[in-house]
Amino acid sequence: MSDLKRLAAYLGPYRRDMLLGALLVFVETAFELVIPVLMADIIDVGVASRDVPMILRQGALMGACAVISLLTGLGYTRFAARASYGLGAHLRAAEFQAVQRFAFSNLDRFDAGSLVTRMTTDVTVVQNAVNGGFRPLVRSPVMFVMGIGLSFYMDPGLTLVFLVCAPVLAVALWQIVRRVAPMYGRLQRAVDRLNGVVQENLTAIRAVKAFVRGEHEEGRFQEVNAALAGTSQKTFCTAVLNVPSLQFTMYSCTVLIMWFGGQKILAGGLAVGQLTGFLSYVMQVMNSLMLISNTFLLLTRSLASVRRILEVLDEPVELRSPADPVREVADGSVDFEDVSFRYHADAQADALSHVTLHIAAGQTVGILGGTGSAKTTLVQLIPRLYDVTGGRLLVGGRDVREYDLTALRDAVAIVLQKNVLFSGTVRENLRWGDAAVDDETLWAACRDACADEFLERMPRGLDSDLGQGGVNVSGGQKQRLCIARALLKKPKILIFDDSTSAVDTATEAKIRRALARRTDVTKLIIAQRVLSVMDADQIVILDDGRVHAVGTHETLLASDPIYQELCHTQLKGGDAVG
């Protein structure tokens, strides 16, 4: 129930629609329950005494009740649709906003496929539960209570029959609901796995085709698809047991009432019209129990989805701005003071261990190291994408935890190792760096990133469409556009995470010369090629999460064996550049 209360908070202005819908359902049910009483009077009084005016009068009242019931039912449908789809929109917006606030460590806990399922399938389940379940949830208790009351009013003795049968049905339905409840959670997790495989396959479809792994991927899909089908069949085969349970109880109850009612008619203790009206109430009471069972099944499934949605909304954001944050980064200096970091508290070892570095504002720093040496981890700490777990990290002379997150990240531009472009035009993607930038500044950034070379050949230039994820440009062109986007941000610290790996050496040299002219920006360049960083003010060599050596190209070439090996491998001994 606490989850449902939490959910109701997201109704917002649609709470009024829900209340009006509930009122209309109550009115609809009340008028509908009056009809059997009027019908009994027609049979027992009007037909028995051949009183045609009375029959017409009662018939007109029945018609009026039916019309009012119909109109109120239509009114409910309108309000329920507004409330359910409004709730769905609010939940999706709330989840999306929550994900935008997540730190990287929060995102590590959710698969991308699972987040997509929670924002789409789970919200749709909740939406449908409200739209389809709210009416029976309000109507069924009203019909049950009023039906029993009016049945008792017509014949207290016969009422005992279905008062005995109703608990039998309730117990059977409770057992079904109790068994099917955990199955819905497993069902949604099966949907997660299916979405994960589909998303991964579509994202990597070019690699799948290049390696001719279509049949392998089909096999993976068939496996998760069959698992989802099996889980669905088991879940819904259990859920539909409520139908035969209801029918058995309802028909048993009807037979018993017909038997005892017939005996009372023969004995003169009950009129035919009364028995007819009584049977109508019996059907309505039993149908109300059926509606309640269906509603509970619907709610049981929706509760599984609600919990999954609330897991996203309740995920504590691990990185927040402090209470009284610093809103201005003084300069681009970076200081690592005995910094250690691990991705998870229960990790067996630190990803970074006791890193101490001083990077002055405006310097160009190269970072080299083998695969897994934590180069990317090091630079991700600077814009506080993760928090250090030991030591201190200072930017502009202040601990990064003292800054407003937006102010800190606005002062840092990072070109990620995995280049990311979005659907839309080149201009729209570049304006992520500065939404108000003019075309002259756009072209200047593109020239510095050597992106103008291919943009000028495109028929529409900056208005060329990149397609989904930038599929209309090559890997090297993506990298240059991402560099231009970062330059437009006018940051105090500029981080390149191996972001020229797909660019030829001549183009990379042009980019390095353009960056060298930006003396007011601190530049950190992660690279695999010595040529990319040999002109840097200092070069940092990482080895297994530790700082192995720091120096210039000349000093490292003279003294450090790892750097000497890199130069020997890449520069044929390094004699030409030593």
Secondary structure as GFF3:
##gff-version 3
##sequence-region A 1 578
A	DSSP	alpha_helix	2	8	.	.	.	ID=ss1
A	DSSP	three_ten_helix	9	14	.	.	.	ID=ss2
A	DSSP	alpha_helix	15	41	.	.	.	ID=ss3
A	DSSP	pi_helix	42	47	.	.	.	ID=ss4
A	DSSP	alpha_helix	48	49	.	.	.	ID=ss5
A	DSSP	alpha_helix	52	101	.	.	.	ID=ss6
A	DSSP	alpha_helix	104	107	.	.	.	ID=ss7
A	DSSP	alpha_helix	112	119	.	.	.	ID=ss8
A	DSSP	alpha_helix	121	154	.	.	.	ID=ss9
A	DSSP	alpha_helix	156	203	.	.	.	ID=ss10
A	DSSP	alpha_helix	205	210	.	.	.	ID=ss11
A	DSSP	alpha_helix	214	239	.	.	.	ID=ss12
A	DSSP	alpha_helix	242	266	.	.	.	ID=ss13
A	DSSP	alpha_helix	272	313	.	.	.	ID=ss14
A	DSSP	beta_strand	334	341	.	.	.	ID=ss15
A	DSSP	beta_strand	352	359	.	.	.	ID=ss16
A	DSSP	beta_strand	364	369	.	.	.	ID=ss17
A	DSSP	alpha_helix	375	380	.	.	.	ID=ss18
A	DSSP	beta_strand	390	395	.	.	.	ID=ss19
A	DSSP	beta_strand	398	399	.	.	.	ID=ss20
A	DSSP	three_ten_helix	400	402	.	.	.	ID=ss21
A	DSSP	alpha_helix	405	410	.	.	.	ID=ss22
A	DSSP	beta_strand	412	415	.	.	.	ID=ss23
A	DSSP	alpha_helix	426	430	.	.	.	ID=ss24
A	DSSP	alpha_helix	439	448	.	.	.	ID=ss25
A	DSSP	alpha_helix	452	455	.	.	.	ID=ss26
A	DSSP	three_ten_helix	461	463	.	.	.	ID=ss27
A	DSSP	three_ten_helix	468	470	.	.	.	ID=ss28
A	DSSP	alpha_helix	475	488	.	.	.	ID=ss29
A	DSSP	beta_strand	493	497	.	.	.	ID=ss30
A	DSSP	alpha_helix	505	516	.	.	.	ID=ss31
A	DSSP	beta_strand	522	526	.	.	.	ID=ss32
A	DSSP	three_ten_helix	530	532	.	.	.	ID=ss33
A	DSSP	beta_strand	538	543	.	.	.	ID=ss34
A	DSSP	beta_strand	546	551	.	.	.	ID=ss35
A	DSSP	alpha_helix	553	559	.	.	.	ID=ss36
A	DSSP	alpha_helix	561	571	.	.	.	ID=ss37
###
